[in-house]
Amino acid sequence: MRAKKRKSLQKRQFGLPGSRKYPVDTKKRAANAKARATQMYKKGKLSRSARDRIHAKANRKLKRTKRSKRGKR
């Protein structure tokens, strides 16, 4: 994402609005934010609560719930 586009996004369009990290303005970016958050959590560079906030915000964009859809038929 180019700097001009990133700067034009509102704070609420980021997984971590205070630091303007992990944009979740589109479904692709939301999915990527989840992946990057998990990656940083596993490396120890992101707290569990921050990862969970990013996942929750991304899931709202992706219209997913907490319950997995794998078990449903």
C-alpha positions as CSV (number, residue, x, y, z in Angstrom):
1,M,0.0,0.0,0.0
2,R,1.4,3.4,-0.9
3,A,1.9,6.0,1.8
4,K,-0.7,8.3,0.3
5,K,-3.4,5.6,0.4
6,R,-2.4,4.6,4.0
7,K,-2.5,8.2,5.2
8,S,-6.0,8.6,3.7
9,L,-7.4,5.7,5.8
10,Q,-9.3,6.5,9.0
11,K,-8.0,5.2,12.3
12,R,-10.9,2.9,12.7
13,Q,-9.8,1.1,9.5
14,F,-6.7,-0.4,11.2
15,G,-6.4,-3.4,13.5
16,L,-4.4,-1.3,15.9
17,P,-5.7,2.2,15.4
18,G,-3.4,3.9,17.9
19,S,-0.3,2.9,15.9
20,R,-2.1,2.7,12.6
21,K,-0.9,-0.8,12.0
22,Y,-2.6,-3.8,10.2
23,P,-5.1,-2.1,7.8
24,V,-8.4,-3.9,7.5
25,D,-10.2,-1.7,5.0
26,T,-10.6,-4.5,2.4
27,K,-11.3,-8.2,2.8
28,K,-7.8,-9.0,1.4
29,R,-6.1,-6.7,3.8
30,A,-8.2,-8.0,6.7
31,A,-7.1,-11.6,5.9
32,N,-3.5,-10.5,5.6
33,A,-3.7,-8.6,8.9
34,K,-4.8,-11.8,10.6
35,A,-1.9,-13.7,9.1
36,R,0.7,-11.0,10.0
37,A,-0.7,-10.6,13.5
38,T,-0.4,-14.3,14.1
39,Q,3.1,-14.3,12.7
40,M,4.2,-11.4,15.0
41,Y,2.5,-13.1,18.0
42,K,4.4,-16.3,17.4
43,K,7.7,-14.3,17.2
44,G,6.9,-12.6,20.5
45,K,6.5,-9.1,19.0
46,L,2.8,-8.8,19.6
47,S,0.7,-9.4,22.7
48,R,-2.1,-11.9,22.8
49,S,-4.7,-9.2,23.5
50,A,-3.4,-7.1,20.5
51,R,-3.6,-10.2,18.3
52,D,-7.1,-10.9,19.4
53,R,-8.2,-7.3,18.8
54,I,-6.8,-7.5,15.2
55,H,-8.5,-10.9,14.6
56,A,-11.8,-9.6,15.9
57,K,-11.7,-6.5,13.7
58,A,-10.6,-8.5,10.7
59,N,-13.3,-11.1,11.3
60,R,-16.0,-8.3,11.3
61,K,-14.7,-7.2,7.9
62,L,-14.7,-10.8,6.7
63,K,-18.1,-11.4,8.3
64,R,-16.9,-14.4,10.4
65,T,-18.0,-15.4,13.8
66,K,-16.1,-17.0,16.7
67,R,-17.6,-20.4,15.9
68,S,-15.8,-22.3,13.2
69,K,-17.9,-23.2,10.1
70,R,-15.9,-26.4,9.5
71,G,-18.1,-28.5,11.7
72,K,-21.4,-27.4,10.1
73,R,-23.0,-29.4,7.3
